[in-house]
Amino acid sequence: MYVVVCYDVIDDRRRAKLHELLLGYGNPVQKSVFECQLSPAQIQTLQSRAKRYVRGHGESLRFYQLCRQCQARTWAEGTRLTEAEDERDYAV
């Protein structure tokens, strides 16, 4: 199943750990947005593991499951986000 995962975490340490976790499940397309191809069991596991990094007011974690038709209508411009040499920096 095609899943878009996005998050907004204020704390740098928790945000970095969540980003690292998500790298094991999908590809970053923006700093806090990942595209993943996951089974229903993987979605449940990831949700369970990821929710521990979202705590405070104003923080969020969202999973959007897209059907094949919706995925086919997805439009994107530009390149995917790739990790830069320095893990704190990002390159587009």
N, C-alpha and C positions, 0 to 999 in steps of 0.2 A: 504494500500500500504506500502511495506517495504521501509524505507528511512534511509540512513546513512547520518548523519549530522556531519560535522567536521568544526573546526574553529581554527583560530590562532589570538588571540587578545593580544596585548602587555600590555595594561593597566590592572593592577591587579583588580581594582574595577569593570571595565566593564566586564572583563573575568569572575569574580565570579558571577556577575549578569546574564550573558549569561548561565553559567553552571547551575545556579539555575533555570532559565527559562526552559532549556532543560530537567532537571530532571522531570518536569511536563509532558513531552511528550514522554520520552523514557528512555532507560537504557544506562549508560556510559559503554563503552567497553575499552576505554583508556581515558586518562585525557581530551582530547579534541575531542573525537569521541563518538557519540551516535548512537544506533540503535533504530529506532522508527517504530511503526505500526500506520499509520495515514491515515485518509480520505483525499481526495483532499482539502476539506475545511479546515481541520486542518493544512495541509501543508501551505496553503496560510496564515492562521492566524499566524502560527509560523514564517514563513519567514518575515512577516510584523513586528512582535514583535521583532524578533532576529536581524534584520538588523540595528537597532538603536545602537547596541553595537559594531559594526564594523565601524571604522572611518578612521584610518590612513593608510599611505603608509606601505605596508608589512603585513597588516591585511587581513584576509579573512574569509568567511563563505560559506560553500558549502553544497548543498543538492544533494545526489545521490539516485535516485529512481531506485530500482531493481525489475525486473519482477520476477515471481515465479521461472522460470527456472534459472535465475541468482542467486536468493537467494538460491536455492537448491544446486548450485555449489559453494557456499561460503564455504571457509575453514578457520577454526580458531584453534589455539592451545593455551592452557592456560586457565585461569579463567577470568571471567568478572571483571572489575574494581568495587570495592565497596568503598563507602565512609567510611573513618576511623573515629574514635571518634573525633579527632580534625579536623574541617572542612577544614583546610588548608593543611592537609596531605591526602595522598591517599594510599590505600593498594591494592596489586594485589594478 
